[in-house]
Amino acid sequence: MWDLLIRGAEVVDGRGRERFRADVGVSGDAIAQVGGPAAEAREVVEADGLVLAPGFIDIHAHSDDWLLINPQAESKALQGVTTEVGGNCGGSPGPMTEESRRDAEQWLGRAGLRADWNTLGEFFARLEQRGLGINYACHVGHGRVRGLVVGYEDRPASDEERQAMAAQVAQAMAEGAVGLSSGLVYPPGCFAGADEIADLCRVVAAHGGFYATHMRDEAGGLLDSVREAIEVGRASGAPVQIAHLKACGEANWRKVGEALSLLDEARSRGQEVTADHYPYLATNTSLAAVVLPRRQRAGGTERLLARLRDPQERARIAAEISASPPRYDAIVISRVHAAACHSARSEESQARPFASLRVTERTSRALASCEGRSLADIAAEWGAPPIEAALDLLDRDEARTEVIRFAMCEEDVASVMRHPMVMVASDASALATSGPLSEGRPHPRGFGTFARVLGRYVRERGVLTLEEAVRKMTSLPARRIGLHDRGAIEPGRKADLVLFDAQTIEDRATYQDPVQPAAGIAGVWVNGVRTVRDGALTGALSGRVLRRSDAQAARREASTECGQYS
C-alpha cells in the first residue's frame, strides 16, 4: 500500500519533456510509481486540472541562520520551494568570525536565539536539532574563511594564510558543504585576487564540489568579471556557477548577450559553467556596497564606523564618493535594521535606469521612517546633500542598511532567462508573514520568484514553456548541486513535489507590499510529507540537511545532465 496517491495530475517531470497525465504514487519518502495501475493508498489527492512538478530548488538563497527563527521557511515553501542552497555570496553560517557572529545575533536575538556554533558542521547539527520545513544544502563562504584567517584587511594573503584557508575549506567540504561561494563586491572577499580563489577551488574540486560566485562587477566590468570566473574554474578544475547573472545600469544593458556567449564558449571547450538569475528589474544589497569605495570598507565594520565618525576621515570619504557618485534617486531603503516605513512606487515607474534605490532593512529603531523611501527623498527630508545623508544613514545604522536598486531592463531579464543553462533562483532569505522576518520592505523576490516565472514569464509572456521553466527550477539545479536523488518525478527519487494551478499561479508580492504569499499553490510535499495544503503551511518539519555525499558520482551525473543542453 502506498502512503500517498496523487491522481490525475498533469505531470511536468522536471526533465524538460512534454507534460503527460498520470497517477503518481509515493511510499515513505520516495516516489514509488509514475503512471500505470494505481495501488491502494492511505491518502488520495485528486489533482485533475493541476500540474504536478518536482519541488523547486532555490540554488542561490540566503536563509541560513534565519531558518532557526522560522524553520518552516514560509515564503519559500508557499511558492513551491522544497530545497534551498545557502552560504552564498561569500557568506556562510560557518566558520564563524567575530563579525559574522555579531551580525547573526542581530537577528537571532529577536527570537531569543544565539549563534552558538562555530563550524559549518555544527550549524548543520543545530538545524537538525531545530527541525526544517524544507531541505537545506550549503556552501562554505570564501568571505567567512578569509575573515577568519586574514581578517578584513585589503591585502593579499600570505602563503601560510592560504594554507590555513585551504584547511578551513577542506574541513567544511568534509562536513558536507556543496562548494565554495564568493562575494567579490563585499569585504573581505573583494580584497582577494583570482589566484587566491583558484587555490581554494582546487580543494573544492578535489572534494567534488563547485564554485558559485557573486562576481566582482555586474555593471561596466561585467564581461571581465565573467572571464575571471571562467578562468578560476579553468585553473582549478571546479565547475562554475555564476550567481544572479545580470547587467546593471543602462550603459551596460545588452551586455548580457556577450556574457552568455562567454559562458557558451567556455562550455564548448569542455568547462562546466552555468548560471542563475531572478525575474526582477531591481537588485537588493547593502548600502555600503553601493556607495562606499572598496578601500573605505577595509578593516571591518568597527573601523568603518570609526572613519565615518571622524570629521576629517568622513570628509575624505565624501570627496572620494563625489568623484563618481551613484544615482541617489535610484537607491531605495528596504531595511534599516530598525522598523518599517511606508512609501514605495511600482516597478513600472521605477524601471528606468537606476530609477530608485529603497531602504529595505535597518537596525536602528529610530530609522523606521526610512524604509521604503528613496535615499534622495530621505536626504531632502534631512536637509542634507545625498552623500551626507548616505553616510549619516550608514553611521546611525551601523553600516547594516539594505537597499533596493532598480538597475536592469526587461529585455535582459528575458534573454538570461531563456538561456538553457541558466537556473531560477531567488537570491533571497526565507521570510515570514509575522514576527521579525516580516519586518521592513524586503525585495518581493523572497515571496514571489518561482511563482513569478510561472505566471508572468510562462503563462502571460511566453518567454519560456512550462516544461522548460520547471526544468530550470528542478533537474538542472539538482544536477549542478549533485542531488542525484531529487529534481525529477521518477520512481526512486525523493518525493519532493509541488502541485499547482498553471492558470492561476502568480506572485502577489510587490515592492510596496512584499510580504504576500504566492497564489495558485495547492500542495507541497517534502520527503513525502505534506508541508503546504491549499496555500497554507501544515506545520510539518520534514526537511533535511543535504550534505554533499558520494560527490564524484554526483558530479559525473551533473556533467552528463548539463552536457545535454550545451
Backbone torsions as a table, in degrees:
resi	resn	phi	psi	omega
1	MET	NA	134.8	176.8
2	TRP	-79.5	157.0	173.6
3	ASP	-80.7	-29.2	-175.5
4	LEU	-147.8	137.3	171.0
5	LEU	-125.3	120.7	172.9
6	ILE	-102.0	112.0	-166.9
7	ARG	-105.2	130.3	170.2
8	GLY	75.7	25.7	-179.1
9	ALA	-82.1	156.1	166.6
10	GLU	-84.6	106.8	-173.9
11	VAL	-86.8	121.7	169.9
12	VAL	-108.8	104.6	-161.1
13	ASP	-79.2	-5.0	177.8
14	GLY	94.6	-12.8	-178.8
15	ARG	-88.7	-5.5	-176.4
16	GLY	93.9	-2.0	-179.9
17	ARG	-75.9	158.5	-179.0
18	GLU	-61.3	142.3	-178.5
19	ARG	-62.9	156.8	178.6
20	PHE	-148.7	154.0	179.7
21	ARG	-87.9	131.2	-178.3
22	ALA	-162.5	157.9	167.2
23	ASP	-89.9	142.8	179.4
24	VAL	-124.7	125.1	179.5
25	GLY	-105.7	143.1	-179.5
26	VAL	-124.8	132.2	174.9
27	SER	-124.9	118.9	-175.8
28	GLY	64.4	-126.0	-177.4
29	ASP	-101.0	12.1	-173.5
30	ALA	-129.4	157.2	174.6
31	ILE	-75.2	125.9	-176.7
32	ALA	-93.0	-37.0	-175.2
33	GLN	-158.6	144.7	174.3
34	VAL	-125.7	112.1	-175.5
35	GLY	79.3	-178.8	-179.1
36	GLY	78.4	-179.6	-178.4
37	PRO	-66.6	134.1	-177.4
38	ALA	-83.5	144.3	173.4
39	ALA	-89.3	170.9	172.6
40	GLU	-68.1	151.6	-177.8
41	ALA	-141.5	149.1	178.4
42	ARG	-68.1	-31.3	178.1
43	GLU	-134.3	135.0	178.1
44	VAL	-120.6	128.5	176.4
45	VAL	-113.3	119.7	177.4
46	GLU	-80.9	120.5	-172.4
47	ALA	-119.4	21.5	179.7
48	ASP	-56.9	128.3	179.7
49	GLY	84.4	-1.4	-179.3
50	LEU	-111.6	156.9	178.8
51	VAL	-99.3	133.5	173.7
52	LEU	-110.3	123.2	-179.0
53	ALA	-129.7	162.8	169.9
54	PRO	-60.8	150.4	176.2
55	GLY	-57.4	141.9	-176.3
56	PHE	-73.4	143.1	-178.7
57	ILE	-112.1	116.0	179.9
58	ASP	-90.5	96.2	-170.7
59	ILE	-76.5	-15.1	178.6
60	HIS	-134.7	99.6	-175.7
61	ALA	-139.9	172.4	-172.4
62	HIS	-137.1	25.9	-176.8
63	SER	-69.2	-54.5	174.2
64	ASP	44.2	-117.6	-174.4
65	ASP	-68.8	-14.8	175.1
66	TRP	-65.1	-21.0	176.7
67	LEU	-66.1	-19.0	173.7
68	LEU	-73.4	-28.5	178.3
69	ILE	-79.1	-45.1	-179.3
70	ASN	-131.5	82.4	-173.9
71	PRO	-64.8	-17.2	178.1
72	GLN	-77.2	-9.1	179.0
73	ALA	51.3	56.4	-166.6
74	GLU	-51.8	-53.4	-174.0
75	SER	-65.5	-28.7	178.4
76	LYS	-78.7	-48.4	-177.9
77	ALA	-59.0	-38.1	-176.1
78	LEU	-75.3	-2.2	170.5
79	GLN	-116.8	14.6	172.0
80	GLY	95.9	6.8	178.9
81	VAL	-77.3	128.4	177.4
82	THR	-114.6	-14.5	178.3
83	THR	-141.1	137.1	178.8
84	GLU	-128.9	143.0	175.5
85	VAL	-110.7	119.4	-178.1
86	GLY	-106.4	-165.3	179.9
87	GLY	70.5	29.1	-173.7
88	ASN	-90.1	170.9	176.0
89	CYS	56.8	31.3	176.8
90	GLY	84.4	-6.2	-179.9
91	GLY	-109.6	130.2	177.5
92	SER	-140.1	159.7	-178.3
93	PRO	-70.2	-7.8	173.9
94	GLY	-156.8	149.9	0.3
95	PRO	-73.3	148.0	-178.7
96	MET	-79.9	139.6	168.1
97	THR	-112.7	168.2	178.1
98	GLU	-58.8	-42.2	-178.5
99	GLU	-70.2	-42.0	-179.2
100	SER	-67.5	-31.8	176.8
101	ARG	-66.9	-40.7	177.2
102	ARG	-60.7	-44.6	-179.6
103	ASP	-63.0	-43.6	-179.3
104	ALA	-61.9	-41.3	-175.9
105	GLU	-76.3	-14.3	171.6
106	GLN	-56.2	-42.6	-178.9
107	TRP	-90.5	-45.5	-176.2
108	LEU	-60.1	-34.2	179.8
109	GLY	-59.7	-29.4	179.1
110	ARG	-66.5	-23.1	179.3
111	ALA	-106.3	13.3	179.4
112	GLY	71.8	24.7	-177.9
113	LEU	-111.7	162.3	178.0
114	ARG	-126.6	151.6	174.3
115	ALA	-83.5	78.9	-170.1
116	ASP	-101.5	43.2	175.8
117	TRP	-139.4	166.3	178.9
118	ASN	-122.2	-46.5	-175.6
119	THR	-100.3	167.1	176.9
120	LEU	-64.0	-39.8	178.4
121	GLY	-61.3	-39.7	177.2
122	GLU	-65.9	-35.8	176.7
123	PHE	-65.9	-42.0	176.9
124	PHE	-56.8	-44.3	179.6
125	ALA	-63.1	-37.1	178.4
126	ARG	-63.9	-42.2	177.2
127	LEU	-62.8	-43.8	-178.8
128	GLU	-65.1	-35.3	176.9
129	GLN	-65.2	-38.4	-178.0
130	ARG	-76.6	-35.3	-175.3
131	GLY	96.8	150.1	-175.3
132	LEU	-136.1	141.9	175.3
133	GLY	-89.1	-18.2	176.4
134	ILE	-129.8	167.0	173.5
135	ASN	-77.9	152.1	-175.7
136	TYR	-140.0	126.0	170.1
137	ALA	-120.7	165.5	-171.4
138	CYS	-153.6	143.0	168.5
139	HIS	-85.2	163.7	161.7
140	VAL	-94.4	134.4	-175.1
141	GLY	-88.5	128.8	176.5
142	HIS	-58.8	-39.4	-180.0
143	GLY	-61.4	-38.8	178.0
144	ARG	-66.3	-43.9	-178.2
145	VAL	-66.0	-44.5	179.7
146	ARG	-66.1	-39.7	178.2
147	GLY	-61.2	-37.3	-179.6
148	LEU	-70.9	-40.9	-172.2
149	VAL	-92.5	-46.5	-174.4
150	VAL	-98.6	-30.6	-172.4
151	GLY	91.5	-158.1	-173.4
152	TYR	-110.1	27.9	179.7
153	GLU	-83.1	146.5	178.6
154	ASP	-88.4	83.2	-179.3
155	ARG	-161.4	159.6	174.6
156	PRO	-67.6	151.6	174.3
157	ALA	-77.6	144.7	175.4
158	SER	-74.5	168.6	177.7
159	ASP	-59.0	-40.9	-180.0
160	GLU	-65.8	-39.1	179.2
161	GLU	-68.5	-37.3	177.0
162	ARG	-63.3	-39.9	177.5
163	GLN	-64.1	-40.2	179.0
164	ALA	-66.4	-39.9	176.9
165	MET	-64.8	-41.6	178.2
166	ALA	-60.2	-38.3	178.1
167	ALA	-65.2	-39.7	177.3
168	GLN	-63.8	-42.4	178.5
169	VAL	-64.2	-44.0	179.2
170	ALA	-60.3	-40.6	178.5
171	GLN	-63.4	-44.9	-179.5
172	ALA	-64.4	-39.3	177.4
173	MET	-64.6	-40.1	177.7
174	ALA	-64.5	-30.6	179.1
175	GLU	-79.8	-8.2	173.9
176	GLY	120.5	7.1	176.2
177	ALA	-60.4	146.7	-179.7
178	VAL	-89.3	-13.0	-179.6
179	GLY	175.0	-168.3	176.9
180	LEU	-113.2	133.7	174.2
181	SER	-111.0	151.9	174.2
182	SER	-128.4	149.5	172.8
183	GLY	-126.3	87.9	-168.2
184	LEU	-85.1	8.9	169.5
185	VAL	-107.2	-7.2	-175.9
186	TYR	-110.9	144.5	172.3
187	PRO	-73.6	146.0	0.5
188	PRO	-90.6	0.8	-177.6
189	GLY	-60.2	-32.8	-177.4
190	CYS	-67.1	-13.7	-179.2
191	PHE	-89.3	-1.0	-177.3
192	ALA	-98.5	146.3	174.2
193	GLY	-89.5	168.8	-178.9
194	ALA	-62.6	-31.5	-179.0
195	ASP	-65.9	-37.0	177.0
196	GLU	-64.2	-44.1	179.3
197	ILE	-61.9	-43.1	-179.0
198	ALA	-62.6	-39.7	177.5
199	ASP	-56.8	-46.4	-178.5
200	LEU	-70.3	-33.1	179.2
201	CYS	-69.9	-23.4	173.3
202	ARG	-62.7	-38.4	175.9
203	VAL	-64.2	-44.0	180.0
204	VAL	-61.6	-45.4	-179.7
205	ALA	-61.9	-38.6	179.7
206	ALA	-63.7	-25.8	178.4
207	HIS	-95.7	5.3	177.8
208	GLY	81.0	17.3	179.7
209	GLY	-95.6	-172.8	-179.9
210	PHE	-135.4	167.1	-176.5
211	TYR	-107.9	119.5	178.5
212	ALA	-111.5	123.4	-172.7
213	THR	-125.1	128.1	159.2
214	HIS	-83.7	106.8	-167.4
215	MET	-67.5	169.7	-174.7
216	ARG	-67.2	-31.3	-176.3
217	ASP	-152.2	128.5	177.1
218	GLU	-113.7	19.7	179.7
219	ALA	-122.6	-115.8	-176.5
220	GLY	-61.5	-30.7	-179.6
221	GLY	-97.0	21.6	-175.5
222	LEU	-55.4	-50.4	-173.6
223	LEU	-67.0	-40.0	175.9
224	ASP	-63.3	-35.0	179.2
225	SER	-68.0	-39.8	176.1
226	VAL	-62.4	-43.7	178.6
227	ARG	-60.4	-41.1	179.0
228	GLU	-61.5	-44.7	-179.7
229	ALA	-61.8	-42.9	179.5
230	ILE	-64.6	-40.0	179.9
231	GLU	-65.5	-39.4	175.9
232	VAL	-58.3	-43.8	178.2
233	GLY	-64.8	-41.9	179.6
234	ARG	-63.3	-45.0	-176.1
235	ALA	-69.3	-31.6	-173.9
236	SER	-99.1	-22.9	-174.2
237	GLY	85.1	4.1	-179.9
238	ALA	-87.4	137.0	170.3
239	PRO	-59.3	148.7	-175.7
240	VAL	-115.0	133.2	173.0
241	GLN	-118.9	113.1	178.3
242	ILE	-85.6	119.6	-174.2
243	ALA	-80.2	145.3	175.2
244	HIS	31.3	62.5	-177.6
245	LEU	-62.9	128.4	-177.6
246	LYS	-167.7	170.3	173.2
247	ALA	-125.6	118.6	-175.9
248	CYS	-96.7	132.7	176.2
249	GLY	95.7	135.5	-173.9
250	GLU	-56.8	-36.3	-179.4
251	ALA	-62.5	-18.8	-176.2
252	ASN	-108.5	-2.6	178.7
253	TRP	-59.7	147.8	-176.9
254	ARG	81.5	-9.1	175.9
255	LYS	-68.7	-15.7	-179.7
256	VAL	-63.1	-29.4	176.6
257	GLY	-61.7	-44.2	176.7
258	GLU	-66.1	-38.6	179.0
259	ALA	-62.3	-42.7	178.6
260	LEU	-66.2	-33.8	176.4
261	SER	-64.6	-38.9	176.4
262	LEU	-62.0	-40.3	177.1
263	LEU	-61.1	-45.3	-179.5
264	ASP	-64.4	-40.5	179.6
265	GLU	-62.1	-42.9	178.6
266	ALA	-62.7	-42.2	179.8
267	ARG	-64.7	-36.3	178.9
268	SER	-66.1	-22.4	176.6
269	ARG	-88.1	1.4	176.9
270	GLY	99.7	2.6	177.4
271	GLN	-80.7	148.2	173.6
272	GLU	-91.4	102.9	180.0
273	VAL	-132.0	122.9	178.6
274	THR	-134.9	178.8	-177.4
275	ALA	-151.9	170.2	172.2
276	ASP	-138.1	168.5	-178.9
277	HIS	-157.9	166.1	172.5
278	TYR	-122.0	151.0	-169.1
279	PRO	-91.4	54.1	-178.9
280	TYR	-137.9	162.6	-179.8
281	LEU	-94.8	-5.0	-176.1
282	ALA	-115.3	142.8	172.1
283	THR	-89.1	173.7	173.2
284	ASN	-146.0	119.1	-177.2
285	THR	-154.2	-170.5	179.5
286	SER	-84.8	146.7	175.9
287	LEU	-60.7	-36.9	179.6
288	ALA	-59.6	-41.7	-179.2
289	ALA	-66.6	-29.9	-177.6
290	VAL	-78.5	-42.0	-169.6
291	VAL	-105.7	-23.8	-172.8
292	LEU	-92.6	134.8	171.4
293	PRO	-60.7	153.1	-174.3
294	ARG	-56.0	-45.5	-173.8
295	ARG	-66.8	-22.2	178.8
296	GLN	-76.8	-11.3	179.7
297	ARG	-99.1	2.9	179.1
298	ALA	-71.3	147.2	174.3
299	GLY	96.3	-5.5	178.7
300	GLY	92.2	175.3	-173.1
301	THR	-64.6	-42.4	-176.2
302	GLU	-62.7	-40.8	179.3
303	ARG	-71.0	-34.8	175.3
304	LEU	-61.5	-47.1	-179.6
305	LEU	-63.5	-36.5	177.0
306	ALA	-62.4	-39.9	178.5
307	ARG	-66.4	-40.7	-179.8
308	LEU	-64.4	-27.3	-176.8
309	ARG	-95.1	0.2	174.4
310	ASP	-98.9	117.3	-173.6
311	PRO	-54.2	-42.4	-178.1
312	GLN	-69.5	-43.6	178.8
313	GLU	-64.3	-41.2	-179.4
314	ARG	-63.3	-40.0	178.1
315	ALA	-61.8	-38.7	178.4
316	ARG	-66.1	-40.6	178.2
317	ILE	-62.3	-46.6	-179.5
318	ALA	-60.2	-41.2	179.8
319	ALA	-64.7	-38.9	-179.9
320	GLU	-67.8	-39.8	178.2
321	ILE	-66.3	-41.3	-175.6
322	SER	-65.1	-20.5	177.6
323	ALA	-68.5	-25.0	177.8
324	SER	-150.5	69.3	-171.7
325	PRO	-73.5	145.4	172.0
326	PRO	-74.8	168.6	174.2
327	ARG	-80.5	106.6	-174.0
328	TYR	-73.0	-21.0	174.9
329	ASP	-77.0	-5.2	178.3
330	ALA	-96.9	1.3	-175.3
331	ILE	-110.2	117.0	-177.9
332	VAL	-120.3	126.7	-174.2
333	ILE	-73.8	119.2	-179.8
334	SER	-97.8	-38.7	175.1
335	ARG	-147.0	130.3	175.6
336	VAL	-118.8	60.5	-171.6
337	HIS	4.4	49.0	179.8
338	ALA	-136.6	-61.8	174.7
339	ALA	178.6	173.6	-163.5
340	ALA	-93.1	153.8	175.4
341	CYS	-119.6	175.2	-171.7
342	HIS	-140.6	84.8	167.4
343	SER	-170.0	108.8	179.4
344	ALA	-143.5	156.7	180.0
345	ARG	-112.4	169.2	-176.5
346	SER	-69.6	159.1	177.2
347	GLU	-61.0	-38.9	-177.0
348	GLU	-60.0	-41.1	-179.3
349	SER	-75.6	-15.8	-177.6
350	GLN	-102.8	0.7	-168.6
351	ALA	-81.0	-3.7	175.1
352	ARG	-71.3	163.5	-171.4
353	PRO	-54.8	122.7	180.0
354	PHE	49.2	41.1	-171.1
355	ALA	-73.8	-15.8	178.9
356	SER	-166.5	137.2	176.1
357	LEU	-130.5	111.4	-172.9
358	ARG	-107.5	145.2	171.3
359	VAL	-71.6	129.9	176.9
360	THR	-108.7	-32.0	-176.8
361	GLU	-137.8	150.1	175.4
362	ARG	-147.6	155.0	177.1
363	THR	-94.5	-42.0	-175.1
364	SER	-77.2	123.5	177.6
365	ARG	-61.9	-25.6	-179.6
366	ALA	-69.0	-12.3	-177.9
367	LEU	-102.8	17.2	-175.5
368	ALA	-55.2	-36.6	-175.7
369	SER	-70.4	-8.5	-178.8
370	CYS	-80.5	-25.7	-171.7
371	GLU	-65.0	136.7	179.3
372	GLY	84.1	2.5	-176.2
373	ARG	-113.9	153.0	177.7
374	SER	-74.0	152.0	178.2
375	LEU	-63.5	-32.5	177.1
376	ALA	-63.1	-40.8	178.2
377	ASP	-64.5	-43.1	-179.5
378	ILE	-63.0	-43.1	178.9
379	ALA	-59.5	-41.4	179.5
380	ALA	-64.1	-41.6	179.6
381	GLU	-65.5	-38.7	-178.3
382	TRP	-80.8	-7.6	-179.7
383	GLY	66.4	37.2	-177.1
384	ALA	-129.9	153.1	171.5
385	PRO	-60.7	151.4	-177.3
386	PRO	-54.8	-39.4	179.9
387	ILE	-62.2	-44.4	180.0
388	GLU	-65.4	-38.2	178.3
389	ALA	-63.5	-41.3	178.7
390	ALA	-62.5	-43.9	-179.9
391	LEU	-68.3	-37.4	175.5
392	ASP	-60.2	-44.2	-178.2
393	LEU	-64.4	-43.4	178.0
394	LEU	-62.3	-40.8	178.9
395	ASP	-62.9	-53.7	-173.6
396	ARG	-70.1	-24.5	-178.1
397	ASP	-104.3	14.8	177.5
398	GLU	55.5	36.2	175.4
399	ALA	62.0	25.5	-178.1
400	ARG	-108.2	5.4	-177.0
401	THR	-63.8	134.7	175.9
402	GLU	-105.3	145.6	-177.6
403	VAL	-136.0	153.7	170.5
404	ILE	-104.6	138.4	178.3
405	ARG	-133.0	119.9	177.7
406	PHE	-80.3	111.8	-168.4
407	ALA	-139.1	-12.2	-175.6
408	MET	-107.9	169.5	176.5
409	CYS	-117.8	155.4	-175.0
410	GLU	-61.8	-38.5	-178.4
411	GLU	-62.9	-40.7	178.4
412	ASP	-65.5	-42.6	179.5
413	VAL	-57.2	-45.1	-179.5
414	ALA	-67.1	-39.0	179.9
415	SER	-61.8	-46.4	179.2
416	VAL	-64.6	-42.3	-178.2
417	MET	-59.5	-36.7	-176.1
418	ARG	-73.3	-22.5	-174.4
419	HIS	-62.5	133.0	-173.0
420	PRO	-66.0	-18.4	-178.7
421	MET	-105.6	17.4	176.8
422	VAL	-105.7	128.3	-178.4
423	MET	-98.2	165.3	175.8
424	VAL	-92.4	134.7	178.0
425	ALA	-148.1	152.6	-177.0
426	SER	-89.0	-28.4	-170.8
427	ASP	53.8	35.0	-174.1
428	ALA	-136.3	157.7	171.1
429	SER	-83.7	155.2	173.1
430	ALA	-71.2	123.6	-178.4
431	LEU	-106.7	178.9	-177.6
432	ALA	-138.7	163.0	179.3
433	THR	-89.0	-4.2	175.8
434	SER	-151.1	164.2	178.8
435	GLY	82.4	-171.3	-174.0
436	PRO	-61.3	-27.6	-178.3
437	LEU	-84.3	8.1	173.6
438	SER	-106.1	0.8	-173.7
439	GLU	-81.9	161.6	175.3
440	GLY	80.9	-169.5	175.6
441	ARG	-120.7	67.6	-176.6
442	PRO	-65.9	165.1	176.6
443	HIS	-60.2	137.8	-178.6
444	PRO	-65.5	-10.8	-179.7
445	ARG	-63.2	-22.6	179.5
446	GLY	-60.6	-37.1	178.9
447	PHE	-102.0	-16.4	-165.1
448	GLY	-118.5	-12.2	-165.8
449	THR	-50.9	-57.7	-171.1
450	PHE	-72.1	-39.5	176.2
451	ALA	-66.3	-33.2	179.4
452	ARG	-65.2	-42.6	177.1
453	VAL	-60.9	-47.1	-175.9
454	LEU	-70.7	-33.3	179.8
455	GLY	-86.5	-58.3	-173.4
456	ARG	-74.5	-45.3	-170.2
457	TYR	-96.2	-20.6	174.2
458	VAL	-94.7	-63.6	-173.4
459	ARG	-70.4	-46.6	-171.8
460	GLU	-85.5	-40.9	-172.3
461	ARG	-108.2	-14.4	177.3
462	GLY	65.4	26.1	178.4
463	VAL	-67.0	-38.1	177.0
464	LEU	-128.8	154.1	166.1
465	THR	-75.6	161.1	177.8
466	LEU	-60.9	-42.3	-177.8
467	GLU	-63.3	-41.0	-179.5
468	GLU	-70.4	-39.2	177.9
469	ALA	-60.7	-44.9	-179.7
470	VAL	-64.8	-39.1	176.7
471	ARG	-57.8	-40.9	-179.0
472	LYS	-69.1	-17.1	-179.4
473	MET	-101.3	-7.3	-169.2
474	THR	-133.5	-85.0	-172.8
475	SER	-66.2	-35.9	-178.5
476	LEU	-64.3	-52.4	175.4
477	PRO	-65.0	-33.5	179.1
478	ALA	-59.8	-42.8	-179.6
479	ARG	-69.5	-37.9	179.7
480	ARG	-62.7	-40.2	-178.1
481	ILE	-76.0	-28.0	-174.2
482	GLY	96.8	23.5	178.4
483	LEU	-89.9	77.8	-172.9
484	HIS	-73.7	-5.8	178.1
485	ASP	-108.9	14.2	-179.9
486	ARG	-139.1	170.7	173.2
487	GLY	94.5	2.1	177.9
488	ALA	-150.3	152.8	175.5
489	ILE	-94.7	94.8	-178.7
490	GLU	-147.2	147.7	177.4
491	PRO	-55.3	135.8	179.9
492	GLY	93.9	-19.8	176.4
493	ARG	-74.2	154.3	177.4
494	LYS	-63.9	145.3	-175.7
495	ALA	-85.3	65.4	168.0
496	ASP	-95.9	111.7	-169.5
497	LEU	-138.7	150.8	172.8
498	VAL	-133.4	133.3	179.4
499	LEU	-114.1	121.9	-175.8
500	PHE	-144.2	163.1	177.5
501	ASP	-95.9	110.9	-176.9
502	ALA	-66.0	-18.7	-179.0
503	GLN	-87.9	-16.0	-176.6
504	THR	-124.7	-9.5	-177.6
505	ILE	-62.8	133.4	179.3
506	GLU	-163.8	158.1	173.1
507	ASP	-86.2	137.6	177.2
508	ARG	-112.1	-10.3	178.9
509	ALA	-71.5	135.2	178.1
510	THR	-126.7	171.3	176.4
511	TYR	-66.4	-32.0	178.0
512	GLN	-75.4	-36.4	-175.2
513	ASP	-137.3	76.9	-170.9
514	PRO	-80.2	-12.9	-177.1
515	VAL	-94.4	69.9	-178.0
516	GLN	-136.0	114.2	-179.9
517	PRO	-61.8	153.6	177.4
518	ALA	-67.9	157.1	177.2
519	ALA	-105.2	155.0	171.9
520	GLY	95.9	2.6	179.4
521	ILE	-92.3	114.0	-178.0
522	ALA	-88.8	-32.4	-178.5
523	GLY	-164.0	148.1	174.6
524	VAL	-136.1	135.6	176.3
525	TRP	-123.5	134.3	177.3
526	VAL	-120.9	117.0	-175.8
527	ASN	53.2	41.0	174.9
528	GLY	82.7	-1.3	-178.0
529	VAL	-109.2	133.7	-177.5
530	ARG	-75.0	122.8	-179.4
531	THR	-109.4	-19.4	177.2
532	VAL	-134.7	131.2	177.1
533	ARG	-129.0	117.7	178.8
534	ASP	50.3	48.0	174.8
535	GLY	78.7	10.9	180.0
536	ALA	-130.1	146.0	177.5
537	LEU	-68.5	142.7	175.8
538	THR	-90.4	-16.5	-176.3
539	GLY	93.6	-4.8	-179.2
540	ALA	-67.9	142.2	177.2
541	LEU	-121.1	74.8	-174.9
542	SER	-104.6	7.9	179.1
543	GLY	-73.0	165.3	-178.4
544	ARG	-136.0	152.2	167.6
545	VAL	-77.7	124.3	-177.7
546	LEU	-101.8	92.7	177.5
547	ARG	-78.7	147.1	176.2
548	ARG	-62.0	127.4	179.3
549	SER	-145.3	154.5	-178.1
550	ASP	45.6	48.1	-166.9
551	ALA	-61.6	-40.3	-176.1
552	GLN	-66.2	-39.3	177.7
553	ALA	-66.0	-42.2	179.2
554	ALA	-62.9	-39.8	-178.9
555	ARG	-68.3	-37.4	176.5
556	ARG	-60.8	-41.3	178.4
557	GLU	-66.2	-38.6	177.5
558	ALA	-60.5	-41.3	-179.5
559	SER	-64.1	-41.4	179.9
560	THR	-64.0	-47.6	-178.9
561	GLU	-62.8	-48.4	-177.0
562	CYS	-65.9	-31.8	-179.6
563	GLY	-66.4	-22.0	179.4
564	GLN	-66.2	-18.3	-172.7
565	TYR	-119.7	24.8	-177.5
566	SER	-73.1	NA	NA
